[in-house]
Amino acid sequence: MMEMKNSKSKAIITPAPTTSTIYGIGALADDNGEVVLRGTTNINTGTSGGLLALNGGKVEYEGGTITHKNNGTLGTSVNDHDNTTPFYASSNGSIVFTGTTTLDMYDGVLITGQETDYNSSTTGTEMYRGLGNVSVNLQSDNVTIGAFSGLNNLNWNSQTDAGHTYIDGLPGISKFHGHTITTNNHSYKSILTDGKLNVTSTKIELDSAADQYNKIQMANEVVTIGNTTNVTGNVSSATIKGQGLSMGSLKTATSNATTGFNNEGTISVTGGTATSGIAGMNVVMEQLTTEHLQGQAPQ
């Protein structure tokens, strides 16, 4: 790792040979320091990520492959990259990708900032710049895209988000190379709060592991289910056993008008039982408006 602190001068790494590999943090710039990683530097990130810029620090990365993956340092039952991001800046820090970069995400969190924190270009003042040089590939089903608040124009229009309508609408995603990321048919988790989601997919199957709607976690969201959408599922199924259409409430909620489901489609959910604590629909400080509701009352 190259670390620069308490200086505004540049510390420049020129790998020898031309291609090098770093295990753990590749560069840390703090307290207005600056680190430039020159050449092709491949980084197998550690539990604190791969590139860090704190307190006015700046990291320039000229390219290579960043692999963000569980290293097994916490044993076989705990993923040491579960809540780790491959690059992170804070307090006026910045990370600039100046060359061709491949980011292979096996685990962890991709987006940690707001839309205004990301820029495809290397110029500007955003915390993360030059993302147009970064190609992101999901390599497993264990990646969290990010936690997003206050998004009011998101759309879910297919069971697998085949056209990337949903994922490309998340902050920061459109700034990467190709204005998207490559999912390689992997599922991914995203967390939505205090916003609105429009569902126009023809089907939502709550008991199907292949239906990626089930990977969206929500609280204090208003979800509108379109009039051509059929929501089905046996929520006692061994495939995905849990609540049906369900959304929790945050302690910051002051009204049920900002949390709930508006159903214009058809909901047919079975398998809920009072003894198992599984409900076909579960509401906590929410509104539910529906035109077509079918199903089985809890037994």
N, C-alpha and C positions, 0 to 999 in steps of 0.2 A: 504494500500500500504506500502511496505517496501522500504525505500530509503537509499542508502549508498553513501556518498560523502566524498572527501578529506581524504581518508584513503586507505591503501592497505590491511587492515585487513578484515576478513570475518564477515559479519553479517548473522546469520543463523536463519531462521524462522522454528520452529517446530510446525506445527499446532496442536492445541488441541481443539476438538478431532482430530483423525487421518485425517479425511476428513474435509476440510474447503472451504468456498466460499468467494472470494474477488470480489467486484464490482468496476470497474474502472481499474486503473493501478495496476497490481499485484506486480511488482518489478521494481525499477529504480536504476541502478548503474551508477554513474557518477564519473569522475575525479579519475580513477583507483580504485574506490571502488568495492566491490564484494558482491553480494547478493545470498544466496542459499535458495531456497524455498524447504523445505523438506516435505516429506509426499505427500498426494494427495491434491493438491490445485486446485480447480476449479475457473476459472476466467471468469467473464462476463465483457468483455472489455469496457473501456470508450472511449471517443472521441479522446484520444491520444494513444489508443491501450492497450495492456495488459502487455508486457514485453519490457523494454527499457534499452539499454546499450550505454552510451555516453562517449566519451573522455577517452577511456581506461577502462571503467567500464565493469564488467562481471556479467552476471546473469546465475545461474544454476537453472534449473527447473526440479524437480524430477518426475513430471507427474500430470495428471489430465485432465480435459476437459476445453478447452478454447472456449468460445462462442463469436463470433464476429458478433454483430447484432445491428441494429438501435435501440437506446433507446428512441427515440422521444423527445430528449431534445431541439430540434430546432423547434418543432411544427409538425403538421401532414403533411406538404407539403415539408419538407426538411429532407433528410436522414443524420443523424449526423455521420454516419460511411462511407459515400460514398467514401471519399478519405483517409480513415484510414486503416493502416495495423495492424494486431494483434501483431506483434513483430517487433522491429526496433533497429538496431545498427548502429553507425557511429563513425568516428574518432578513430579507433582501439578498439572500443567496441566489445563485443561478447556475444552471447546468446547460451547456451548449454542445449539441452534437454537430460537429463540423464535417464529418465524413460518414460514409456508408456504414450503417450499424444494423445488425440483426439482434433482436431481443427475443429469446426463446423463453416463454413463460410456462413453467410446469406447476408452480405454486405461487401463493402470495397475492398481492394487490397491485394492480396496474396504475390506476388513477387515484391520486390523493388530494388533488387541488380543484380549483374552479376552472371554468372554461377560459377565463381571462388569464390564467396562469400558464397557458400553453400556446406556442407559436410554431408554425411549420418552418418559418424563416429563421436564420441565424441572427438576424438583426432584431432590435427592439429591446424591451426592458422586462419581458416576462420571465418568470422563474425557470421555465423549461422552453428552450429554443432549439431550432434546427430539427424539430421532430419529423419534418419531411424527409430527413435522411434515415429515419428509423423504421424498419420493418418489424412489426410485432407478430409473432406466431404463438398461438396457444398450442401447447404440447401435451396437455392432460385436461381432465375435467375438474381440476382443483383450483382454478384461478378465480379470484374475485376481481371483477372489472373495477368496482369502486362503490362508495356510498354517496348517493346524490340527493340533494334536498332542493325542493322548489322547482322541479322541472314540470312544466304544464303542457307540453306539446309532444309527449312521447306516444308512440303507436306500436302496438303488438299485432302484426297482421299474418303471422304464420306460426305453426307449432315449433319450428326450428329457427325462426327469424332468418329464413333462407336468403332474403334480399337485403339483410343487414339494416332494415329500416329502424329497428329498435336500437341495436348496438351503436350504429353510426349517429344516433341522436343523443348519445351520452356525452357529457363534456370531455373534451380532449381527444376523443377517438378520431375525429375527422382531421386532426392535425398531423397524424402519423402518415408515413409513406402510403400513397394510394388513397388517402383520405379514409382509411379504415384499418382494421386489423384482420389477420388471417386466422380463422377459428379452427380450421382443419376438422370441422364437424364435431368439435368438442363442445360440451356444455360449459357454462360459466355462471357464476353467481353475481347478482347485482342487488344493491340495496336502495330502495326508494323511500323517501319521506317527504311529507308536506308538499305534494305535487298532484298531478293528474295523469292518468294512463288511460288511453283509449284502446280497447281490445276489439279488433275487427277480424281476427282469425276465424275461419269457418268452424274450427273445433278447438276446444280446450279439454284435454283428458287429464283429470286430476290424479288418476291412478297409473299414469304412464311415465316411466323414467325418461322416455324419449321426448316428451313434451317439455320444452325448455321454459315455458311459462312457470312451471313449478320451481324453477331455480331463482325466481324473482322474490326477494323478501321485501315486505312493505309494512309501513306504519304511517298513520295519518295521511294516507293517500285516498284520492277519489278515483275509483276505477269505473269506467263506463263500458259495459259489455254491449256490443253492437247488435242490431236486430238480425244479423245473419249468422250470429255465433251460437253454437251449441256447447254448453259446458256439461260434461259428463264425468262419471267416475264412481267407483266403489271405494270409498275412503277407508274401508277396513281391509283393502287388498294388501297382500304381502309385498306387492311391488313398491308402493309408496303408502305406508300406513301412517295416517295422521289426520289433521283437520282437512276439511274440504276447502271451499272458498273462505279464506281466513285472513284477518288483518288485525294487528294489535294497535293500541293507542299509546302515544308517548305522553309522559307526564306534563309536557308543555301544552297539550291540547286543552283548549278552553271551550270548544264547541264540537258537537258531533257532525256539523255541516261540512267539516273539512276532512272527514274520514268515512269511507264506506263504499258501497257498490251501487251503481245505477244500472239495473239490468233491463235491456231492451231485447235481449235474445231469449234463449231457452236454457234453463238450468235443470239438469236431472242428475241428482247426486244421491247415492244410496250408501248404506253401510254404517251410518252414524249410530252409536249406542251410548246411552247415558252411563252405563256401567264402566265402559272403557274410556269415557271422557272424550270420545271422538264425535265431532259434529259435522254434518254435511255443509253447514254454513256456520261460521263462528264470528260474532261481532263483539267488539269491545269499544264502547263509546262511539258507535258508528251509526250511520244511516244506511238503510237498505230499501231501495225502491226497485220493484220488479214487476214485469208484465207477464212473464211465463216462468212459473216455478213448479217443477215436478220433483218427486223424491219420496223418501221414506222417513217418517218421523222417528226420532231416537227411541229405542226400545229399553 
